Amino acid sequence: MDTVGNQERDCINLSQCPHLERVFPKLASAGYEKTSQRTGRFPLPGAYNCIAWAANDTHHWWWPENGFWPFWLDRAVTIDCFVRAFRWLGYRKCGHSGREIGFEKIALYTFRGVPTHMARQLSDGSWTSKIGAEEDITHYTLDALESYSAPHGEYGDAVLYMRRLIAVSWLVQVMQFFYWRFEVLKGNS
């Protein structure tokens, strides 16, 4: 997606991002809104990706091979590895993507069995995603981001769902905040 022209990157109209609609043909008809500007790629300061966004972490670029990842877990791009990482954030597998009161959900997309993307469910049942180094968006269906063609890569489809209690989410976010503060203090030493 980095080959997109600058004028198209700056989608002023919240309902239209042509560079995203070309990559995800179902996006426009499913409905979406842009919710942030693009951040660029790791190692740029402030860069984060879809895995980090699903983890509510805008301070890191999460990826097992070459990004932030829990140090005690394997660094493999497998479904099992992603499940284990998100279990540490309080998530447990569940059987569907439907909204459940009192829970926050995430969805894992794969292409040919390899993890490619994650989305997080919002309280109204819609979904939010960070599109690589591009914008964050709210999309109203999970299949809005299904894609199976080059040249921009393949997200595949959502194959696994996990949920956690909202109360656990608050606790994890407090712990993340203190971890980020520790990183800042450690960096200033």
C-alpha positions as CSV (number, residue, x, y, z in Angstrom):
1,M,0.0,0.0,0.0
2,D,3.0,2.3,0.2
3,T,2.7,3.0,-3.6
4,V,-0.4,5.1,-3.1
5,G,-0.1,8.7,-4.1
6,N,0.0,11.4,-1.4
7,Q,-3.1,13.2,-2.6
8,E,-5.1,10.0,-2.2
9,R,-3.6,9.3,1.2
10,D,-5.1,12.5,2.6
11,C,-8.8,11.4,2.3
12,I,-10.5,14.5,3.6
13,N,-14.0,13.1,3.1
14,L,-14.3,10.6,5.9
15,S,-16.4,8.2,3.8
16,Q,-14.0,7.9,0.9
17,C,-10.4,6.6,0.8
18,P,-9.9,5.5,-2.8
19,H,-6.5,3.9,-2.1
20,L,-8.1,1.6,0.5
21,E,-11.2,0.9,-1.7
22,R,-9.0,-0.4,-4.5
23,V,-7.3,-2.9,-2.2
24,F,-10.5,-3.9,-0.4
25,P,-13.3,-4.0,-3.1
26,K,-16.1,-4.7,-0.5
27,L,-15.1,-1.8,1.7
28,A,-17.2,1.0,0.1
29,S,-20.4,-1.1,-0.2
30,A,-20.0,-2.4,3.4
31,G,-19.5,1.1,4.7
32,Y,-16.6,2.6,6.6
33,E,-15.2,5.8,8.1
34,K,-11.6,6.9,8.4
35,T,-10.7,7.5,12.1
36,S,-7.1,8.6,11.9
37,Q,-4.3,9.7,9.6
38,R,-1.7,7.2,8.4
39,T,1.3,6.6,10.7
40,G,3.9,5.2,8.5
41,R,5.9,2.0,9.0
42,F,8.1,0.7,11.8
43,P,10.7,2.1,12.9
44,L,9.2,5.6,12.5
45,P,8.2,7.1,15.8
46,G,4.4,6.7,16.4
47,A,4.1,3.9,13.9
48,Y,1.8,1.0,14.9
49,N,0.0,-1.7,12.9
50,C,-3.2,-3.7,13.0
51,I,-2.0,-6.2,15.6
52,A,-1.0,-3.4,17.9
53,W,-4.3,-1.6,17.3
54,A,-6.2,-4.8,18.2
55,A,-4.1,-4.9,21.4
56,N,-5.0,-1.2,22.1
57,D,-1.3,-0.3,21.8
58,T,-0.4,2.7,19.7
59,H,3.2,2.7,21.0
60,H,4.5,-0.3,19.2
61,W,4.5,-2.2,15.9
62,W,3.5,-5.7,16.9
63,W,4.8,-8.6,14.7
64,P,6.5,-11.8,15.8
65,E,9.3,-11.7,13.4
66,N,10.6,-8.1,13.5
67,G,8.5,-6.0,15.9
68,F,7.3,-5.8,19.4
69,W,6.2,-9.2,20.8
70,P,5.9,-10.7,24.3
71,F,9.5,-11.9,24.8
72,W,8.4,-15.2,26.5
73,L,6.5,-16.3,23.4
74,D,7.7,-17.9,20.2
75,R,8.3,-15.5,17.4
76,A,6.4,-17.4,14.6
77,V,3.7,-16.1,12.3
78,T,1.2,-18.8,13.2
79,I,-2.4,-18.8,14.4
80,D,-1.3,-20.5,17.6
81,C,1.4,-17.9,18.3
82,F,-1.1,-15.0,17.9
83,V,-3.7,-16.8,20.1
84,R,-1.0,-17.2,22.8
85,A,0.0,-13.5,22.6
86,F,-3.6,-12.3,23.0
87,R,-4.3,-14.8,25.8
88,W,-1.7,-12.8,27.8
89,L,-4.0,-9.7,27.2
90,G,-7.0,-11.5,28.7
91,Y,-8.6,-12.8,25.5
92,R,-10.0,-16.3,25.1
93,K,-11.3,-18.0,21.9
94,C,-15.0,-17.8,21.2
95,G,-17.1,-19.2,18.5
96,H,-18.5,-16.2,16.7
97,S,-18.0,-12.5,15.9
98,G,-21.4,-11.3,17.2
99,R,-21.6,-8.6,19.8
100,E,-21.9,-9.7,23.4
101,I,-22.6,-7.3,26.2
102,G,-19.8,-7.0,28.7
103,F,-17.1,-8.3,26.2
104,E,-14.6,-6.8,23.8
105,K,-13.8,-9.0,20.8
106,I,-11.0,-9.3,18.2
107,A,-10.9,-11.1,14.9
108,L,-7.8,-12.7,13.3
109,Y,-7.6,-12.8,9.5
110,T,-5.5,-15.3,7.7
111,F,-4.5,-16.0,4.1
112,R,-3.8,-19.7,3.4
113,G,-3.5,-20.3,7.1
114,V,-1.0,-17.5,7.8
115,P,-2.1,-14.6,10.1
116,T,-2.3,-11.3,8.1
117,H,-4.5,-8.9,10.0
118,M,-6.5,-8.3,13.2
119,A,-9.6,-6.2,13.9
120,R,-11.1,-5.1,17.2
121,Q,-14.9,-4.9,17.8
122,L,-16.3,-1.6,19.1
123,S,-19.0,-1.3,21.7
124,D,-21.7,-0.7,19.0
125,G,-20.8,-4.0,17.2
126,S,-18.8,-2.4,14.4
127,W,-15.1,-3.1,13.9
128,T,-12.0,-1.0,13.9
129,S,-8.8,-1.8,12.0
130,K,-5.4,-0.2,11.3
131,I,-4.6,-0.8,7.6
132,G,-0.9,-1.5,7.6
133,A,0.9,1.9,7.7
134,E,-2.2,3.6,6.5
135,E,-5.2,5.0,8.3
136,D,-7.3,3.5,11.1
137,I,-10.9,2.9,10.0
138,T,-14.2,1.8,11.4
139,H,-15.8,-0.8,9.2
140,Y,-19.3,-2.2,9.7
141,T,-18.6,-5.8,8.7
142,L,-15.6,-8.1,9.0
143,D,-15.9,-9.2,5.4
144,A,-15.3,-5.6,4.2
145,L,-11.6,-6.3,4.5
146,E,-11.5,-9.6,2.8
147,S,-9.1,-9.6,0.0
148,Y,-7.4,-12.2,-2.1
149,S,-5.5,-10.5,-4.8
150,A,-2.1,-8.9,-5.5
151,P,-0.4,-6.5,-5.8
152,H,-1.2,-5.2,-2.3
153,G,-1.1,-8.4,-0.5
154,E,-3.9,-10.6,0.9
155,Y,-5.7,-10.3,4.1
156,G,-7.8,-13.4,3.4
157,D,-10.7,-13.6,5.8
158,A,-11.6,-13.6,9.5
159,V,-11.2,-17.1,10.8
160,L,-10.8,-16.9,14.6
161,Y,-12.5,-14.8,17.2
162,M,-11.5,-14.0,20.8
163,R,-13.2,-12.1,23.5
164,R,-12.4,-10.7,26.9
165,L,-14.4,-9.1,29.7
166,I,-14.5,-5.3,29.6
167,A,-13.3,-5.2,33.2
168,V,-10.2,-7.2,32.2
169,S,-9.7,-4.8,29.3
170,W,-9.6,-1.8,31.7
171,L,-7.0,-3.6,33.9
172,V,-4.8,-4.5,30.8
173,Q,-5.0,-0.9,29.6
174,V,-3.8,0.4,33.0
175,M,-0.9,-2.1,33.0
176,Q,0.0,-1.1,29.4
177,F,0.0,2.6,30.5
178,F,2.5,1.9,33.2
179,Y,4.6,-0.2,30.8
180,W,4.7,2.6,28.3
181,R,5.7,5.1,31.1
182,F,8.5,2.7,32.1
183,E,9.7,2.6,28.5
184,V,9.8,6.4,28.4
185,L,11.7,6.7,31.7
186,K,14.1,4.0,30.7
187,G,14.7,5.7,27.4
188,N,15.5,9.0,29.2
189,S,18.1,7.4,31.5
